[in-house]
């Protein structure tokens, strides 16, 4: 176990963004394209009242992998492939800065999180599954054009990539 305070912060922020997006998905004027409306905050800031996330993870707590986690000969291959996916996602996120609606780039980032999530799930790496699932859910809303990505979203996804790199 190692202390990864960013894991809790990023996971809570992505969950909060998903919740706030869902609240505004009916077009009720919550400004889902605005990062502040999605709960995206600066690094190390207070997470607000996201009770579900606060119950599940706390800033500064060690990230623990369950006893059922599969650490075997395939672990090194998973880590190598996951790092490649992270590099590809980061590059696509940087490219998205100049074209926030580029569905090819959004799909590339989505697939990276989705692939990492799938293999991590098979290996019972719950903290990785939780983070990638939360990011994937928000990205799916962008893929289906229900959410307009902003620079704030891209920053959050880049921070998720950083945390994944630490976990892997």
C-alpha positions as a Python dict, from the first residue, in 0.01 Angstrom:
ca = {
    (1, 'X'): (0, 0, 0),
    (2, 'X'): (116, 351, -74),
    (3, 'X'): (-46, 682, 3),
    (4, 'X'): (-202, 827, -311),
    (5, 'X'): (-412, 1123, -206),
    (6, 'X'): (-480, 1218, -567),
    (7, 'X'): (-666, 889, -622),
    (8, 'X'): (-936, 985, -373),
    (9, 'X'): (-957, 1342, -500),
    (10, 'X'): (-975, 1253, -869),
    (11, 'X'): (-1220, 966, -813),
    (12, 'X'): (-1447, 1192, -607),
    (13, 'X'): (-1429, 1470, -865),
    (14, 'X'): (-1515, 1239, -1152),
    (15, 'X'): (-1804, 1089, -953),
    (16, 'X'): (-1925, 1439, -867),
    (17, 'X'): (-1901, 1539, -1233),
    (18, 'X'): (-2108, 1237, -1331),
    (19, 'X'): (-2369, 1317, -1066),
    (20, 'X'): (-2394, 1680, -1164),
    (21, 'X'): (-2409, 1588, -1531),
    (22, 'X'): (-2693, 1344, -1460),
    (23, 'X'): (-2880, 1614, -1268),
    (24, 'X'): (-2852, 1848, -1566),
    (25, 'X'): (-2887, 1594, -1847),
    (26, 'X'): (-3247, 1696, -1904),
    (27, 'X'): (-3128, 2041, -2012),
    (28, 'X'): (-3258, 2207, -1697),
    (29, 'X'): (-2995, 2476, -1722),
    (30, 'X'): (-2715, 2344, -1503),
    (31, 'X'): (-2451, 2417, -1765),
    (32, 'X'): (-2308, 2069, -1812),
    (33, 'X'): (-2040, 2214, -2037),
    (34, 'X'): (-1904, 2424, -1750),
    (35, 'X'): (-1641, 2246, -1536),
    (36, 'X'): (-1763, 2420, -1221),
    (37, 'X'): (-2111, 2280, -1285),
    (38, 'X'): (-1956, 1935, -1307),
    (39, 'X'): (-1771, 1965, -976),
    (40, 'X'): (-1428, 1984, -1136),
    (41, 'X'): (-1201, 2154, -889),
    (42, 'X'): (-834, 2237, -862),
    (43, 'X'): (-594, 1976, -729),
    (44, 'X'): (-606, 1940, -354),
    (45, 'X'): (-927, 2139, -313),
    (46, 'X'): (-1222, 2044, -102),
    (47, 'X'): (-1449, 1788, -263),
    (48, 'X'): (-1765, 1948, -134),
    (49, 'X'): (-2055, 1733, -18),
    (50, 'X'): (-2006, 1429, -237),
    (51, 'X'): (-2110, 1195, 46),
    (52, 'X'): (-2086, 870, -151),
    (53, 'X'): (-1729, 938, -254),
    (54, 'X'): (-1636, 1066, 90),
    (55, 'X'): (-1761, 742, 243),
    (56, 'X'): (-1562, 529, -1),
    (57, 'X'): (-1232, 717, -20),
    (58, 'X'): (-1063, 986, 184),
    (59, 'X'): (-785, 1219, 77),
    (60, 'X'): (-456, 1099, 214),
    (61, 'X'): (-563, 740, 281),
    (62, 'X'): (-358, 459, 135),
    (63, 'X'): (-500, 289, -170),
    (64, 'X'): (-550, -76, -87),
    (65, 'X'): (-589, -352, -340),
    (66, 'X'): (-813, -640, -225),
    (67, 'X'): (-667, -972, -118),
    (68, 'X'): (-829, -1126, -427),
    (69, 'X'): (-609, -912, -655),
    (70, 'X'): (-436, -1130, -911),
    (71, 'X'): (-63, -1062, -909),
    (72, 'X'): (103, -1322, -1130),
    (73, 'X'): (301, -1363, -1452),
    (74, 'X'): (45, -1154, -1643),
    (75, 'X'): (85, -853, -1411),
    (76, 'X'): (393, -718, -1586),
    (77, 'X'): (222, -751, -1925),
    (78, 'X'): (-87, -573, -1792),
    (79, 'X'): (127, -292, -1650),
    (80, 'X'): (315, -247, -1977),
    (81, 'X'): (0, -245, -2190),
    (82, 'X'): (-184, -17, -1946),
    (83, 'X'): (102, 233, -1956),
    (84, 'X'): (84, 230, -2337),
    (85, 'X'): (-290, 300, -2317),
    (86, 'X'): (-227, 585, -2074),
    (87, 'X'): (32, 741, -2307),
    (88, 'X'): (-213, 719, -2598),
    (89, 'X'): (-494, 866, -2388),
    (90, 'X'): (-274, 1152, -2269),
    (91, 'X'): (-172, 1237, -2624),
    (92, 'X'): (-534, 1230, -2740),
    (93, 'X'): (-634, 1452, -2448),
    (94, 'X'): (-365, 1703, -2543),
    (95, 'X'): (-484, 1692, -2904),
    (96, 'X'): (-842, 1747, -2784),
    (97, 'X'): (-739, 2086, -2643),
    (98, 'X'): (-756, 2227, -2995),
    (99, 'X'): (-1069, 2036, -3099),
    (100, 'X'): (-1289, 1954, -2799),
    (101, 'X'): (-1559, 1787, -3011),
    (102, 'X'): (-1331, 1546, -3203),
    (103, 'X'): (-1513, 1214, -3161),
    (104, 'X'): (-1217, 1008, -3286),
    (105, 'X'): (-998, 1147, -3009),
    (106, 'X'): (-1274, 1110, -2749),
    (107, 'X'): (-1320, 748, -2856),
    (108, 'X'): (-945, 685, -2824),
    (109, 'X'): (-945, 813, -2466),
    (110, 'X'): (-1262, 617, -2387),
    (111, 'X'): (-1114, 293, -2526),
    (112, 'X'): (-797, 339, -2320),
    (113, 'X'): (-991, 371, -1994),
    (114, 'X'): (-1230, 93, -2099),
    (115, 'X'): (-950, -152, -2182),
    (116, 'X'): (-760, -82, -1861),
    (117, 'X'): (-1083, -120, -1664),
    (118, 'X'): (-1162, -456, -1822),
    (119, 'X'): (-826, -616, -1753),
    (120, 'X'): (-803, -459, -1406),
    (121, 'X'): (-1147, -603, -1329),
    (122, 'X'): (-1033, -949, -1434),
    (123, 'X'): (-735, -908, -1202),
    (124, 'X'): (-953, -773, -915),
    (125, 'X'): (-765, -441, -903),
    (126, 'X'): (-1059, -252, -758),
    (127, 'X'): (-904, 97, -718),
    (128, 'X'): (-807, 94, -1086),
    (129, 'X'): (-1151, -36, -1187),
    (130, 'X'): (-1326, 234, -983),
    (131, 'X'): (-1124, 519, -1131),
    (132, 'X'): (-1141, 399, -1491),
    (133, 'X'): (-1513, 324, -1466),
    (134, 'X'): (-1586, 673, -1337),
    (135, 'X'): (-1379, 836, -1613),
    (136, 'X'): (-1526, 605, -1875),
    (137, 'X'): (-1880, 697, -1771),
    (138, 'X'): (-1815, 1069, -1817),
    (139, 'X'): (-1636, 1005, -2147),
    (140, 'X'): (-1929, 799, -2271),
    (141, 'X'): (-2151, 1104, -2225),
    (142, 'X'): (-1908, 1302, -2440),
    (143, 'X'): (-1899, 1023, -2700),
    (144, 'X'): (-2276, 1024, -2726),
    (145, 'X'): (-2267, 1405, -2755),
    (146, 'X'): (-2467, 1453, -2434),
    (147, 'X'): (-2174, 1639, -2275),
    (148, 'X'): (-1962, 1913, -2430),
    (149, 'X'): (-1606, 1865, -2312),
    (150, 'X'): (-1418, 2162, -2172),
    (151, 'X'): (-1056, 2226, -2081),
    (152, 'X'): (-1156, 2149, -1722),
    (153, 'X'): (-1273, 1804, -1820),
    (154, 'X'): (-950, 1740, -2010),
    (155, 'X'): (-749, 1843, -1704),
    (156, 'X'): (-946, 1603, -1489),
    (157, 'X'): (-889, 1316, -1733),
    (158, 'X'): (-517, 1396, -1748),
    (159, 'X'): (-504, 1386, -1369),
    (160, 'X'): (-685, 1050, -1381),
    (161, 'X'): (-411, 926, -1617),
    (162, 'X'): (-147, 1045, -1369),
    (163, 'X'): (-315, 858, -1086),
    (164, 'X'): (-351, 544, -1298),
    (165, 'X'): (21, 561, -1371),
    (166, 'X'): (88, 569, -998),
    (167, 'X'): (-147, 277, -931),
    (168, 'X'): (0, 67, -1208),
}
